Amino acid sequence: MGLQGNQFRINVDGVSGSSFNNVEVLAKDSMFVFVEVTVNPNNVNSPYVITDEVQFSVSNQIQKVVLEAWGQDAYYHLGTRYSTSNPPPVWKTDKPHIILSKRDSFPGLEVQEGVTLNIPSGTRIYMGPGALISVDGTLNAIANCNDSITFEGIRLEHYYDNRPGQWLGIFYGRKPTTAINMTRCVINESGYGLADEHLLNVIVGARITTSKIADYGASVKPKITLNKTVIKNTSGTALTAIYSELKATNCLFCNTGGNAAGLFLGGDYTFTHCTMANVYAKYVDHKSESLVATDQIKDIDDAIYNGAPLSANFVNCVIYGTLTNEFAFVTANPSAQINFTNCLVKAEQDTFSKVNALNCQLNLDPMFKKPEGWDFMPDTGSPMLNSGVSSSVTDDLYCRVRSSSPPTIGAIEKE
């Protein structure tokens, strides 16, 4: 109908035009009507909508189909590979950054060894289908308390809101320079959230990385620091760490098809005031424990590697979900140390008896305020309230002061 000009183009049964008359449809047949639009952003930084209508008349009855297209200018990264010879520029925040998987090139964005990518506060990152971010160097994504950095799928229609698996994830390598530092970040709608690169081998069923599981125990541990970070709505595991050095504080891992956190083949891990919750799953079937900690791992050829030193400490954390047991612990090394201090854990007694637990609550409902609305704050009467132990953490996921004493456990303080 040309309500806003001629941005939309129409094709009926292979014929282009703007108006079609006396189109014959045979019995038990149909016609194909294709509509396409080219959105010219014209350097407009804010989103806008183009609308139009396809109007049609059958037996003197007029009907219409509403057309709607969203547009916005953006910075595009198509198979971008940052290296020492091609260092990353300073990223701007006035427009979104779109990362796409380019055919016959790198499937997303790569930060190679010896390179540091700094993502500034307020950056919005949209990932295309099959796209990933690979980090062999250093990724710093640090946002202010009144802001955030978001990683999510490229589709903005309501139908795609919070749907898992729209992009692959952020994967870190095994180089001496590998480090991930995230503060006030949200990773949403991915397949695997944040993961060791070995998971790529598992996904494709072939060894596509240069690192080998057999060499992990003798390699340098990648350093991962997560602060006030949310990883949610993943079709697979939200956080996958393999023989790594990881520290997570005030983090939320929720609504996952796989584990909320999987810690494999040993490593050093510290989780303080973190929430791992799988209590509401709209698009995924929650069948795996929210937390797995083990000094073992199975390679893609079914070879099992074990025995790497494992040390994992959980302080003021919540691990809860719809399964009878939300914690799995397997070790081949009796010296493995798993410590829970002032935590609420849903687990079978036989499993939990294998760890060191102090002042923990087992199998109590944490009474999240509204998990179906992504609100994992403890409600009135929650056993999380005033159940923690004092630590150096003085605020919560949303930078609110932890005023209660003893502190509330989990990532979110009650208002």
C-alpha positions as CSV (number, residue, x, y, z in Angstrom):
1,M,0.0,0.0,0.0
2,G,3.0,2.3,0.1
3,L,2.1,3.8,3.5
4,Q,5.7,5.0,4.1
5,G,7.1,5.0,0.6
6,N,8.5,2.2,-1.4
7,Q,10.8,0.4,1.0
8,F,8.9,-2.9,0.8
9,R,8.9,-4.9,-2.4
10,I,6.4,-7.7,-3.3
11,N,6.6,-10.7,-5.5
12,V,3.6,-12.9,-6.3
13,D,4.2,-16.4,-7.8
14,G,7.5,-15.2,-9.2
15,V,6.3,-11.9,-10.6
16,S,7.4,-8.6,-9.2
17,G,5.2,-5.6,-9.0
18,S,3.0,-3.5,-6.7
19,S,-0.5,-4.5,-7.7
20,F,-1.8,-7.9,-9.0
21,N,-5.3,-8.7,-10.3
22,N,-7.2,-11.8,-11.3
23,V,-4.6,-14.2,-9.8
24,E,-6.0,-17.7,-10.3
25,V,-5.5,-20.3,-7.7
26,L,-6.2,-23.9,-8.6
27,A,-8.1,-26.3,-6.4
28,K,-5.9,-27.6,-3.5
29,D,-3.2,-25.2,-4.6
30,S,-1.8,-22.0,-3.2
31,M,0.1,-18.9,-4.3
32,F,3.4,-17.6,-3.0
33,V,3.6,-14.0,-1.9
34,F,7.1,-12.8,-0.9
35,V,7.8,-9.4,0.6
36,E,11.3,-8.0,1.3
37,V,12.5,-4.7,2.6
38,T,15.8,-2.8,2.5
39,V,16.3,-0.6,5.6
40,N,18.6,2.3,5.1
41,P,19.6,3.4,8.6
42,N,20.9,6.8,7.4
43,N,23.3,7.0,10.4
44,V,20.3,7.1,12.8
45,N,21.6,5.8,16.2
46,S,18.2,4.9,17.7
47,P,15.9,2.1,16.5
48,Y,13.0,2.9,14.3
49,V,10.2,0.9,12.7
50,I,8.9,0.9,9.0
51,T,5.4,-0.3,8.6
52,D,3.2,-1.0,5.6
53,E,0.3,-3.3,4.5
54,V,-0.4,-5.9,1.9
55,Q,-4.1,-5.6,1.0
56,F,-5.9,-8.3,-0.9
57,S,-9.5,-8.9,-2.0
58,V,-11.1,-12.4,-2.4
59,S,-14.8,-12.5,-3.5
60,N,-15.1,-8.8,-2.7
61,Q,-13.9,-9.3,0.9
62,I,-10.9,-7.0,1.6
63,Q,-8.3,-8.2,4.1
64,K,-4.8,-7.1,5.0
65,V,-1.5,-8.3,6.4
66,V,0.5,-5.8,8.4
67,L,4.2,-5.5,7.6
68,E,6.7,-4.3,10.2
69,A,10.5,-4.0,9.9
70,W,13.0,-2.7,12.5
71,G,16.1,-0.9,11.6
72,Q,19.1,0.7,13.3
73,D,22.6,1.6,12.2
74,A,25.4,-0.4,13.8
75,Y,29.0,-1.4,13.9
76,Y,29.5,-4.7,12.0
77,H,32.1,-7.4,12.7
78,L,32.0,-10.0,10.0
79,G,34.6,-12.7,10.6
80,T,36.8,-10.1,12.4
81,R,40.2,-11.4,13.7
82,Y,42.1,-9.1,16.0
83,S,45.8,-9.9,16.1
84,T,49.1,-8.1,17.0
85,S,49.2,-6.9,13.4
86,N,45.5,-6.0,13.4
87,P,44.8,-4.7,16.9
88,P,41.3,-3.8,17.9
89,P,40.2,-0.2,17.7
90,V,38.5,1.6,20.6
91,W,34.9,0.4,20.6
92,K,32.3,3.1,20.6
93,T,29.0,2.8,22.4
94,D,26.8,5.2,20.4
95,K,25.5,2.3,18.2
96,P,25.2,-1.5,18.7
97,H,27.9,-3.9,17.6
98,I,26.8,-6.8,15.5
99,I,29.0,-9.9,15.2
100,L,28.2,-12.2,12.3
101,S,29.5,-15.5,11.2
102,K,31.1,-15.0,7.8
103,R,31.0,-17.8,5.3
104,D,34.5,-19.2,4.5
105,S,36.0,-17.1,7.2
106,F,36.0,-16.9,11.0
107,P,32.6,-17.6,12.5
108,G,32.3,-14.4,14.5
109,L,35.0,-12.4,16.3
110,E,38.5,-13.6,17.4
111,V,40.9,-12.1,19.9
112,Q,44.2,-13.8,19.2
113,E,47.1,-14.5,21.6
114,G,48.8,-11.3,22.9
115,V,45.9,-9.1,22.0
116,T,43.5,-7.3,24.5
117,L,40.0,-6.3,23.6
118,N,38.5,-3.7,25.9
119,I,34.7,-3.4,25.7
120,P,33.5,-0.2,27.3
121,S,30.5,0.2,29.7
122,G,27.2,0.5,27.9
123,T,28.1,-1.5,24.8
124,R,25.3,-3.5,23.2
125,I,26.5,-6.6,21.3
126,Y,24.2,-8.6,19.1
127,M,25.3,-12.0,17.8
128,G,24.1,-13.6,14.6
129,P,23.2,-17.3,14.1
130,G,26.1,-19.6,14.7
131,A,28.4,-16.6,15.7
132,L,30.9,-16.8,18.5
133,I,33.5,-14.8,20.3
134,S,36.9,-16.6,20.7
135,V,39.5,-15.4,23.1
136,D,43.1,-16.5,23.1
137,G,44.2,-13.1,24.4
138,T,42.5,-11.0,27.0
139,L,38.9,-9.8,27.0
140,N,38.0,-7.0,29.4
141,A,34.3,-6.2,29.5
142,I,33.9,-3.9,32.4
143,A,30.7,-1.9,33.0
144,N,29.8,0.7,35.6
145,C,27.2,0.1,38.3
146,N,24.7,2.3,36.5
147,D,25.2,0.6,33.2
148,S,25.9,-2.9,31.7
149,I,27.4,-4.7,28.7
150,T,25.0,-7.0,26.9
151,F,25.6,-10.0,24.6
152,E,22.4,-11.4,23.0
153,G,20.9,-12.7,19.8
154,I,20.4,-10.4,16.8
155,R,16.6,-11.0,16.5
156,L,14.7,-8.2,18.3
157,E,11.2,-9.4,17.7
158,H,9.2,-10.3,20.8
159,Y,9.0,-13.9,19.6
160,Y,12.7,-14.3,20.1
161,D,12.9,-12.7,23.6
162,N,15.0,-14.9,25.9
163,R,15.0,-17.9,23.5
164,P,18.1,-20.0,24.0
165,G,20.5,-21.0,21.3
166,Q,20.3,-18.0,19.0
167,W,24.2,-17.7,18.9
168,L,27.0,-20.0,20.0
169,G,28.7,-18.3,23.0
170,I,32.0,-16.9,24.2
171,F,34.9,-19.4,24.2
172,Y,38.3,-19.0,25.8
173,G,41.5,-20.7,24.8
174,R,44.6,-22.1,26.5
175,K,47.3,-19.6,25.7
176,P,49.5,-18.0,28.4
177,T,47.8,-14.6,27.8
178,T,44.2,-16.0,28.0
179,A,42.1,-14.1,30.5
180,I,38.4,-13.1,30.7
181,N,37.4,-10.2,33.0
182,M,33.7,-9.4,33.1
183,T,31.8,-6.9,35.3
184,R,28.1,-6.0,35.0
185,C,27.7,-8.2,31.9
186,V,24.7,-10.0,30.6
187,I,25.1,-13.0,28.3
188,N,21.7,-14.0,27.0
189,E,20.1,-16.3,24.4
190,S,23.3,-18.3,23.6
191,G,24.0,-21.9,23.2
192,Y,26.8,-22.2,25.7
193,G,27.3,-18.9,27.5
194,L,31.0,-18.8,28.5
195,A,33.0,-21.9,27.9
196,D,36.5,-23.5,27.5
197,E,37.2,-23.9,23.8
198,H,37.2,-27.7,24.2
199,L,33.5,-27.5,24.1
200,L,33.7,-26.6,20.4
201,N,35.2,-30.0,19.7
202,V,32.3,-31.6,21.5
203,I,29.7,-29.5,19.6
204,V,31.1,-30.5,16.2
205,G,32.2,-34.0,17.2
206,A,35.8,-33.4,15.8
207,R,39.0,-31.8,17.1
208,I,39.0,-28.3,15.7
209,T,41.1,-26.6,18.4
210,T,44.8,-26.8,18.7
211,S,44.7,-27.6,22.4
212,K,44.3,-31.1,23.6
213,I,42.6,-32.3,26.8
214,A,45.6,-34.6,27.5
215,D,47.8,-31.5,27.8
216,Y,45.5,-29.5,30.0
217,G,46.9,-30.6,33.4
218,A,50.4,-29.4,32.4
219,S,49.2,-26.1,30.8
220,V,48.8,-22.7,32.3
221,K,45.3,-22.2,33.7
222,P,43.3,-19.5,31.9
223,K,42.2,-16.8,34.4
224,I,38.5,-16.0,34.5
225,T,37.0,-13.2,36.7
226,L,33.3,-12.7,36.7
227,N,31.7,-9.9,38.8
228,K,28.0,-9.0,38.9
229,T,27.5,-11.0,35.7
230,V,24.4,-12.8,34.5
231,I,24.5,-15.8,32.1
232,K,20.9,-16.9,31.3
233,N,18.7,-18.7,28.8
234,T,21.3,-21.1,27.4
235,S,20.4,-24.2,25.4
236,G,23.5,-25.9,26.8
237,T,25.7,-25.1,29.8
238,A,25.9,-21.5,31.0
239,L,29.5,-21.7,32.4
240,T,31.9,-24.4,31.3
241,A,35.4,-24.3,32.9
242,I,38.1,-26.9,32.4
243,Y,41.3,-26.8,34.5
244,S,40.9,-23.1,34.9
245,E,41.4,-20.4,37.6
246,L,38.0,-18.8,38.1
247,K,36.5,-16.4,40.5
248,A,32.9,-15.5,40.4
249,T,31.3,-12.9,42.7
250,N,27.6,-11.8,42.8
251,C,26.8,-13.7,39.6
252,L,23.6,-15.3,38.4
253,F,23.4,-18.4,36.2
254,C,19.9,-19.4,35.4
255,N,17.5,-21.1,33.0
256,T,19.9,-23.4,31.3
257,G,19.4,-26.5,29.2
258,G,22.7,-27.9,30.6
259,N,24.6,-27.2,33.8
260,A,24.4,-23.7,35.2
261,A,28.1,-24.3,36.0
262,G,30.3,-27.2,34.9
263,L,33.8,-27.5,36.4
264,F,35.8,-30.2,34.8
265,L,39.3,-31.7,35.0
266,G,40.3,-29.9,38.2
267,G,41.2,-26.3,38.6
268,D,40.8,-23.5,41.2
269,Y,37.4,-22.1,41.6
270,T,35.9,-19.6,44.0
271,F,32.2,-18.6,44.0
272,T,31.0,-16.0,46.4
273,H,27.4,-14.8,46.7
274,C,26.4,-16.6,43.5
275,T,23.0,-18.0,42.5
276,M,22.6,-21.0,40.2
277,A,18.9,-21.5,39.6
278,N,16.9,-23.7,37.2
279,V,13.4,-23.3,38.6
280,Y,11.6,-21.9,35.5
281,A,12.3,-23.2,32.0
282,K,10.1,-21.8,29.3
283,Y,12.1,-22.9,26.3
284,V,14.5,-25.6,27.6
285,D,14.1,-28.9,29.3
286,H,16.2,-28.9,32.5
287,K,17.7,-32.4,32.9
288,S,21.3,-31.8,34.1
289,E,22.5,-30.8,37.5
290,S,22.8,-27.1,38.1
291,L,26.4,-27.6,39.4
292,V,28.9,-30.2,38.4
293,A,32.4,-30.3,39.9
294,T,34.9,-33.0,39.0
295,D,38.6,-33.7,38.3
296,Q,37.6,-35.9,35.4
297,I,36.5,-35.3,31.8
298,K,35.7,-37.5,28.7
299,D,37.3,-36.5,25.4
300,I,35.5,-36.7,22.1
301,D,37.2,-40.1,21.5
302,D,35.7,-41.3,24.8
303,A,39.1,-41.4,26.5
304,I,38.8,-40.4,30.1
305,Y,41.3,-38.0,31.7
306,N,41.4,-37.5,35.5
307,G,43.5,-36.7,38.5
308,A,44.1,-32.9,37.9
309,P,44.1,-31.1,41.3
310,L,40.6,-29.7,42.1
311,S,39.9,-26.9,44.6
312,A,36.4,-25.3,44.6
313,N,35.0,-23.0,47.3
314,F,31.4,-21.8,47.5
315,V,30.6,-19.2,50.0
316,N,27.1,-17.7,50.5
317,C,25.8,-19.4,47.3
318,V,22.5,-20.9,46.2
319,I,22.3,-24.0,44.0
320,Y,18.7,-24.9,43.3
321,G,16.4,-26.3,40.6
322,T,13.6,-28.6,39.8
323,L,15.6,-31.8,39.9
324,T,15.9,-34.0,43.0
325,N,19.7,-33.5,42.9
326,E,21.2,-30.3,41.6
327,F,24.8,-31.1,42.5
328,A,27.1,-33.7,41.1
329,F,30.6,-34.4,42.4
330,V,32.9,-37.0,40.9
331,T,36.6,-37.4,41.8
332,A,39.4,-39.8,41.2
333,N,41.7,-37.9,43.5
334,P,40.9,-38.1,47.3
335,S,42.8,-34.8,47.8
336,A,40.1,-32.9,45.8
337,Q,38.7,-30.1,47.9
338,I,35.1,-29.0,47.6
339,N,34.0,-26.6,50.3
340,F,30.6,-25.1,50.9
341,T,30.2,-22.4,53.5
342,N,26.8,-21.0,54.4
343,C,25.2,-22.2,51.2
344,L,21.7,-23.4,50.3
345,V,22.1,-26.5,48.1
346,K,19.5,-28.9,46.6
347,A,21.3,-32.2,46.7
348,E,21.0,-35.9,47.7
349,Q,22.6,-36.5,51.1
350,D,24.9,-39.2,49.7
351,T,26.4,-36.7,47.2
352,F,26.6,-33.8,49.6
353,S,28.3,-35.9,52.3
354,K,31.4,-36.2,50.1
355,V,32.1,-32.4,50.4
356,N,33.2,-30.2,53.2
357,A,30.1,-28.3,54.3
358,L,29.8,-25.7,57.1
359,N,26.5,-24.1,58.1
360,C,24.7,-25.1,54.9
361,Q,21.0,-25.6,54.3
362,L,20.0,-28.7,52.3
363,N,17.0,-29.1,50.1
364,L,15.1,-26.0,51.3
365,D,13.0,-23.9,48.9
366,P,14.9,-20.6,48.5
367,M,11.6,-18.8,47.9
368,F,12.7,-16.7,44.9
369,K,10.4,-13.7,44.5
370,K,9.3,-14.2,40.9
371,P,11.7,-16.6,38.9
372,E,9.3,-16.7,35.9
373,G,9.9,-12.9,35.7
374,W,13.7,-13.3,36.1
375,D,13.5,-12.0,39.7
376,F,15.6,-14.2,41.9
377,M,15.5,-11.9,44.9
378,P,14.6,-13.8,48.1
379,D,11.0,-13.3,49.1
380,T,9.7,-12.7,52.6
381,G,10.4,-15.7,54.8
382,S,13.2,-17.1,52.5
383,P,15.8,-19.2,54.2
384,M,18.4,-17.2,52.3
385,L,17.8,-14.2,54.5
386,N,20.5,-13.5,57.1
387,S,22.0,-17.0,56.5
388,G,25.4,-15.9,55.2
389,V,28.8,-15.4,56.6
390,S,30.5,-12.0,56.6
391,S,32.9,-11.6,53.7
392,S,34.7,-8.9,51.7
393,V,31.6,-8.6,49.4
394,T,29.6,-5.6,50.6
395,D,27.1,-5.2,47.7
396,D,25.0,-7.4,45.5
397,L,24.4,-8.1,41.8
398,Y,22.7,-4.8,41.3
399,C,25.4,-2.8,43.3
400,R,23.0,-2.4,46.3
401,V,24.6,-2.4,49.7
402,R,24.3,-5.6,51.7
403,S,22.9,-4.0,54.8
404,S,21.8,-7.2,56.6
405,S,23.9,-8.8,59.2
406,P,24.5,-11.7,58.8
407,P,24.3,-11.1,55.0
408,T,21.7,-12.7,52.7
409,I,23.1,-15.5,50.7
410,G,22.9,-15.6,46.9
411,A,23.6,-12.9,44.3
412,I,20.7,-10.6,45.2
413,E,20.0,-8.7,48.4
414,K,16.4,-8.3,49.5
415,E,15.0,-4.8,49.0
